[in-house]
């Protein structure tokens, strides 16, 4: 499935970690291909954060493909430092299991 060209915005619910030093957010989105226009935007005025990540570039840099898969989880770990500076963007160390759905 590909998006119809309509711009769609997803705003995930965020949860603060038990340590109080992090935020977890996840979102289910429409299926997309390796070549996609998806951008993750993180904005927080309190901490002066205005960050954007191209999912296509992230996938290419980390050798991730979603082609020929029914459902995929992209675990992305973004670490911010003082003043909203991005310290690192990496594939999170999650247990990822491919899901094959029979229709």
C-alpha positions in Angstrom: 0.0 0.0 0.0 1.2 3.5 -0.8 -0.2 6.7 0.5 -2.4 8.5 -2.0 -0.3 11.6 -2.0 -2.3 13.2 0.7 -0.3 14.7 3.5 -1.1 12.8 6.7 0.1 13.8 10.2 0.3 11.3 13.1 0.8 12.7 16.7 1.7 9.8 19.0 0.9 9.7 22.6 4.0 10.2 24.7 4.9 8.5 27.9 7.5 9.5 30.3 9.9 6.8 31.4 9.9 5.6 35.0 13.3 7.3 35.5 11.7 10.6 34.4 14.7 11.2 32.0 13.1 10.1 28.8 10.0 10.0 26.7 8.6 7.1 24.7 6.4 7.6 21.7 5.1 5.2 19.1 2.7 5.5 16.2 1.1 3.1 13.7 1.3 4.4 10.2 0.1 3.3 6.8 2.4 0.9 4.9 5.1 2.6 2.9 8.1 1.6 0.8 11.8 2.1 1.2 11.5 5.2 -1.0 9.2 7.4 1.1 8.6 11.1 2.0 8.1 10.3 5.7 9.6 12.8 8.2 9.6 12.5 12.0 9.3 15.9 13.6 10.0 16.5 17.3 9.2 19.9 18.7 9.3 21.0 22.3 9.4 24.8 23.1 10.3 24.2 26.8 13.6 22.5 25.8 14.1 24.5 22.6 13.9 21.3 20.4 13.0 21.5 16.7 14.3 18.3 15.1 13.4 16.5 11.9 14.5 13.0 10.7 14.0 11.7 7.2 12.8 8.0 7.6 14.1 7.2 4.1 17.6 8.4 4.9 17.5 6.7 8.3 16.5 3.4 6.7 19.2 3.7 4.0 21.9 4.6 6.6 21.0 1.6 8.8 20.4 -0.9 5.9 16.7 -1.3 6.8 14.1 -2.5 4.3 10.3 -2.7 4.5 9.8 -4.2 1.1 7.7 -7.4 0.9 6.8 -7.2 4.6 3.3 -7.0 6.1 4.2 -5.2 9.4 7.5 -3.7 10.5 8.6 -1.9 13.6 11.2 0.8 13.2 12.7 1.3 16.6 14.4 4.7 16.5 16.3 6.0 19.5 17.0 9.7 19.5 19.1 11.2 22.3 19.0 14.9 23.1 21.5 16.8 25.1 21.5 20.3 26.7 19.8 23.0 24.6 18.0 20.5 22.4 21.2 19.3 20.6 20.9 15.9 19.1 23.6 13.6 20.5 22.7 10.4 18.6 20.1 8.8 16.3 20.3 5.1 16.1 18.3 1.9 15.7 17.1 1.0 19.2 18.1 -2.4 20.7 14.6 -3.9 20.7 13.5 -7.5 20.1 12.0 -7.2 16.7 9.9 -10.0 15.3 8.7 -10.0 11.7 5.0 -10.6 11.5 3.6 -12.5 8.5 -0.2 -12.0 8.2 -2.2 -14.5 6.2 -5.2 -13.0 4.4 
